Amino acid sequence: VDVIITTALIPGRKAPVLVNEEMLSVMKPGSVCVDLAAANGGNVAQTQPDEVITTSNGVKIIGYTDLPSRLASTASTLFANNVAKFILSIGPQTTKENGMFHIDLKDDAVQNMLIAYNGEARWPDKITPFSPPPPPKVETVEVEVLSPEEEKALLDKNSKEAYIQNSTYASLAALALIAFGLNGESESVNMLTSFALAGLAGYQVVWGVAPALHSPLMAVTNAISGMTALGGMILLGHGSSDSTSLIPDSAAHWMGAVATLLSFINISGGFLVSGKMLDLFRRPEDAEDYFEFYGVPAAMILAGIAAAAFSPMGDLEVMSGTVEIAASILCISAIAGLANQETARTGNVLGMTGVGLGLAATAADMSLSGASTVSFAQAGVMGGVGAAVGAALASKVGPTELPQTVAAFHSLVGLAAMAGAAGEFLGNPDLDGGVLSTIYLATLIGGVTFSGSLVAFGKLAGMMSSKPLSLPGRDSINLGMLAICATGFAAFLNPALASGALDMDPASIQLASLGLVGAVSTILGYHLTASIGGADMPVVITVLNSYSGWALAAEGFLLDYPLLAQVGALIGFSGAILTWIMCEAMGRDILSVILGGAGTPQVSASQGDSAAVIEGEITTTTLDFVAEALQEANNIIITPGYGLAVAQGQFAIAEIAKKLKGMGKNVRFGIHPVAGRMPGQLNVLLAEAGVPYDMVFEMDEVNDDFEDTDVTLVIGASDTVSSAAEDDPGCSIYGMPVLRVWKSGQVFVFKRSIGNTGYAGMQNPILFKDNTDILLGDAKDTCEGLRNAVDSM
């Protein structure tokens, strides 16, 4: 019940209490009781004669004893107000121009009420009777009723198409296996087996990761991809000389040193950033973590390696292989641990342990290959410096800077993979076709990952425009660069093909081809990523995350190192699945995103945006009005965006949500899968502010509830709540699933200024809707002001 009017007034006797305290306590905030028996004590508990009071749960009790006498003046005022507005609308306000008077006889209300005009009577023959417009035509959709035989035929057709699709994928996989079998070596079969099994494991475990933990997932896998350090260490130990200097003495060793340095920056910074993020999800009521006990089995494994290396016990090669298996299992378990908030921190620790054991196993392999003491010292120095740099960078990273930081770390993995591939080529004069193919592939993937990640970093950090680069012939440019890489690949494998056109020896042709693919792939990575709009950057990050895994896997095949192939497959497949999840959430075609927007229409700068013209007026509101609306509302949804992260307003909005929930209101946070600049960033932000897990919901969980929502607060979000994604085929985000906030009863959009657009660079049509008001100001200041207003309710 929202309104109760009581009339049990008995002259000369105390009025009976019809609405007691218990009844008041269960009424909704904003409800009203009009007590017409207030003069004799009232029919409602807490009624005060001639006063309006508000109960602790927000129910207003009106106790006026002169209410009947107030009605006449109130009715007169309302009628006079309506008449005055009508008179003003006849002429003075018709044109909306000051001093301009114009009577619009085409207005049905005016011409029906105006009985005389310019000294002439209009009634009754000059007045056109009002006729309401015809009701809108209801389009009827014919539903085709199928017979049982037709239903069976349609079912068989769909089943056949599914089988054909699956058969096509299986045929492509079979061709790849045949090509590997015809050109590979027997030793590579074990590598391929490890690669396939680890890839399947990554495929399975990533599906279990909660969407709220997608950001930590990417940070953890990015840190694990720093295992490119293993390749750098192997290069440092390969062919080491008797030199006592810590400065590398060959090009291959220099490449190994560079790869080791960059990889350790990634390992150290990546795991520290992951740990900081996951600590934000920790709550005071959570059980204590005793990770120190995990040090016992890790120490036992390290002791086993030491025993095999420095005593006659066991075989170091066998022990090293055993430790590699443990490292691979731990890395897989790290991703599995990110399935929920309770085990996520354990997953991060398992990942660190897995990488640590991998480094220990690689040190053992360096010893087996005859690496000198100087090689170990070089690896230690590069690793120590890299770890220190990574730790320093991670210490400055907060939830707001998380997306660009992950992108920057991805670039290091790509560059390390390129250095590792180049070092392997420069350090080994006689290489077979399989190894040469892997070197070329690792360089190609590494170059795309390196430059693409730098572009993503620039866009996410605001150093580059979020608008897509739209060069004429975009797709042709990409195809041309791929053709150059393919030509270089042929010359790299068989220098004789280019000897007629180039006056160079075979070794120089191969070196030039490798340098060519390094340069062209770097340009290709730049162009592919720059051609993708800012709204798709969250997907780009997941693609680059997958690329870093494939680069690591290629290095594993290159060095014949199963651990690298296993971990690379794990990261590659998990990143690919996450990319697919993000594309589904954004309504994007995965191949188009991977290929730099291939197949999508280009819009030049001169053409501008082809989005539809938005009609309507933008209205602003005040803090007091928003606070009053929240007080009267029962169902409230808060949809935060990246603007909340930039303004650091999460703490104030968390307090508001907790206060409203304490008042008995249903308060929820609705999170878009790509809210912010990377998957799960807003979940991390709200966790930092201490928002309970049970108040945070994904888009699919709340999107159908907006029609039953009284008030929706949109704070720092634009593209993810834009109705243009569903209504305007000409806009850049058309087809992207969004939070349908405009279906709420009342929408309040917190914005710094009306002219600000979303990351896709377009205005949001919901700002012009009748049920939407804008609250202008810095998100942090606005949220803090609203918090103070809510606290005073």
Summary of the structure (lengths in Angstrom):
residues: 793
radius of gyration: 34.3
end to end distance: 21.7
largest distance: 121.8
contacts: 2731
relative contact order: 0.08
helix: 61%
strand: 7%
